[in-house]
């Protein structure tokens, strides 16, 4: 018998009418208002909006209409996505502050399934590099002096601190998975193009993805289920989910082939992470999966390909902004856009061809395995504001260090989920990615869920 | 602003002069928007450009014979939302 985890427990309590949505949302708004001064994870706290939404979905419930596991669950939306009636700022001083009338499709799909949006989350400016000059840095709820990760840091922080039970994010090189890893939550980058990205400020047309963060695997799976017909929550749960019953156990992974890189022992990752990965593999094996070593594409190349493609595409999209409002941009964004301007067209096209090489290499890898296990990061959260960090005794640029393991799946479009996996010697969360073939998001999430069931609910940060 | 050419660049026609001229174009663009790159800010950008050129030199060493780039823009989807009329 499985132990229902945080998002799932909340969904059960609402679905079985044990919890009043108005009371729940009111409590969450109060918590957000009290915590945001310290954590700085929200750009907009939408108290009135959220209470109206709570009333609407509570009334539906009172009328006997149950919309599924998102019904009444408080969530947050990254501030590069439109929510009708709330500002979209991109956490930038350079954009005119606009109040869209309409939701981005991903937002309206989540609302249609009953999710209650309590606010917009802080992020790296324009999801294009660097702390927002408009709102400042997000603080990691596990240690306020540590970074909360990359672009979707506000979303990860809000989930980790228990302010909301789910959040949206975007991920062009790891921006959902890296914050999820350092904040100790689950972060899903679904298959490329599975989630509608209209109404979202583009980072990179080719490698950016809309994704989800939650305290548990159930949460990200429920949000994905709400926004695409291609994926069904029951594929992960093993049966149709019913809020009145504790979920069935999904531990059977018989036939699943799991790969780990041949080079794992030599990777510059914390010893704690080595042992955490060994434990994860043992859990998957004990559930019937087989594990084998595989050879990966050159990971140092994948970081370069990601930066070139991202920089060029962001520079093209934001060119007018750079030419007219550069003084309002953070130096991080200015540098990324300027970097994109210096890349030649031939370099860009060659990177796209090398990207195809990487995709074909990963197709070959997946002839041998169904899912791949890879660290999300080498370490836990790094000191806030640091430009260089220590990795395996060597000083390394932060951006280079944190994009070693994640961009591979942005280039290939494969689904990848980061799940909490052990703690660093400082007691900070570590993360591991599970990745699968494109459109096999359910296979990845099912394996993640099996691990979660075996180790018990992932721990959230303790916030006063 | 001076940047150095990429060492051992495999496509063979990148020169210090062409890279520097692209940097000058970017610098002029920024200056027209009221930003003068100087001091540590300028050094950081130059270092990033040089690093990228070095990294690109490695990318050019990958054999792509017979590989066709299938750029996968999802233009129908990434439409920019409320801020599509920026700035």
Boltz contact constraints between the chains, C-beta under 6 A:
constraints:
  - contact:
      token1: [A, 82]
      token2: [B, 81]
      max_distance: 6.0
  - contact:
      token1: [A, 82]
      token2: [B, 82]
      max_distance: 6.0
  - contact:
      token1: [A, 88]
      token2: [B, 81]
      max_distance: 6.0
  - contact:
      token1: [A, 88]
      token2: [B, 82]
      max_distance: 6.0
  - contact:
      token1: [A, 95]
      token2: [B, 83]
      max_distance: 6.0
  - contact:
      token1: [A, 95]
      token2: [B, 86]
      max_distance: 6.0
  - contact:
      token1: [A, 98]
      token2: [B, 82]
      max_distance: 6.0
  - contact:
      token1: [A, 100]
      token2: [B, 82]
      max_distance: 6.0
  - contact:
      token1: [A, 104]
      token2: [B, 81]
      max_distance: 6.0
  - contact:
      token1: [A, 193]
      token2: [B, 74]
      max_distance: 6.0
  - contact:
      token1: [A, 196]
      token2: [B, 77]
      max_distance: 6.0
  - contact:
      token1: [A, 197]
      token2: [B, 77]
      max_distance: 6.0
  - contact:
      token1: [A, 197]
      token2: [B, 78]
      max_distance: 6.0
  - contact:
      token1: [A, 198]
      token2: [B, 77]
      max_distance: 6.0
  - contact:
      token1: [A, 198]
      token2: [B, 79]
      max_distance: 6.0
  - contact:
      token1: [A, 199]
      token2: [B, 81]
      max_distance: 6.0
  - contact:
      token1: [A, 200]
      token2: [B, 81]
      max_distance: 6.0
  - contact:
      token1: [A, 201]
      token2: [B, 81]
      max_distance: 6.0
  - contact:
      token1: [A, 201]
      token2: [B, 83]
      max_distance: 6.0
  - contact:
      token1: [A, 202]
      token2: [B, 78]
      max_distance: 6.0
  - contact:
      token1: [A, 202]
      token2: [B, 80]
      max_distance: 6.0
  - contact:
      token1: [A, 205]
      token2: [B, 73]
      max_distance: 6.0
  - contact:
      token1: [A, 205]
      token2: [B, 78]
      max_distance: 6.0
  - contact:
      token1: [A, 206]
      token2: [B, 72]
      max_distance: 6.0
  - contact:
      token1: [A, 304]
      token2: [B, 55]
      max_distance: 6.0
  - contact:
      token1: [A, 304]
      token2: [B, 59]
      max_distance: 6.0
  - contact:
      token1: [A, 320]
      token2: [B, 87]
      max_distance: 6.0
  - contact:
      token1: [A, 321]
      token2: [B, 86]
      max_distance: 6.0
  - contact:
      token1: [A, 321]
      token2: [B, 87]
      max_distance: 6.0
  - contact:
      token1: [A, 323]
      token2: [B, 29]
      max_distance: 6.0
  - contact:
      token1: [A, 323]
      token2: [B, 33]
      max_distance: 6.0
  - contact:
      token1: [A, 324]
      token2: [B, 33]
      max_distance: 6.0
  - contact:
      token1: [A, 324]
      token2: [B, 87]
      max_distance: 6.0
  - contact:
      token1: [A, 325]
      token2: [B, 87]
      max_distance: 6.0
  - contact:
      token1: [A, 326]
      token2: [B, 30]
      max_distance: 6.0
  - contact:
      token1: [A, 326]
      token2: [B, 33]
      max_distance: 6.0
  - contact:
      token1: [A, 326]
      token2: [B, 35]
      max_distance: 6.0
  - contact:
      token1: [A, 327]
      token2: [B, 34]
      max_distance: 6.0
  - contact:
      token1: [A, 327]
      token2: [B, 35]
      max_distance: 6.0
  - contact:
      token1: [A, 331]
      token2: [B, 41]
      max_distance: 6.0
  - contact:
      token1: [A, 335]
      token2: [B, 45]
      max_distance: 6.0
  - contact:
      token1: [A, 335]
      token2: [B, 48]
      max_distance: 6.0
  - contact:
      token1: [A, 338]
      token2: [B, 26]
      max_distance: 6.0
  - contact:
      token1: [A, 338]
      token2: [B, 45]
      max_distance: 6.0
  - contact:
      token1: [A, 339]
      token2: [B, 48]
      max_distance: 6.0
  - contact:
      token1: [A, 341]
      token2: [B, 26]
      max_distance: 6.0
  - contact:
      token1: [A, 342]
      token2: [B, 22]
      max_distance: 6.0
  - contact:
      token1: [A, 342]
      token2: [B, 49]
      max_distance: 6.0
  - contact:
      token1: [A, 347]
      token2: [B, 56]
      max_distance: 6.0
  - contact:
      token1: [A, 352]
      token2: [B, 69]
      max_distance: 6.0
  - contact:
      token1: [A, 352]
      token2: [B, 71]
      max_distance: 6.0
  - contact:
      token1: [A, 353]
      token2: [B, 64]
      max_distance: 6.0
  - contact:
      token1: [A, 353]
      token2: [B, 67]
      max_distance: 6.0
  - contact:
      token1: [A, 353]
      token2: [B, 69]
      max_distance: 6.0
  - contact:
      token1: [A, 354]
      token2: [B, 59]
      max_distance: 6.0
  - contact:
      token1: [A, 354]
      token2: [B, 62]
      max_distance: 6.0
  - contact:
      token1: [A, 356]
      token2: [B, 67]
      max_distance: 6.0
  - contact:
      token1: [A, 356]
      token2: [B, 69]
      max_distance: 6.0
  - contact:
      token1: [A, 357]
      token2: [B, 62]
      max_distance: 6.0
  - contact:
      token1: [A, 357]
      token2: [B, 67]
      max_distance: 6.0
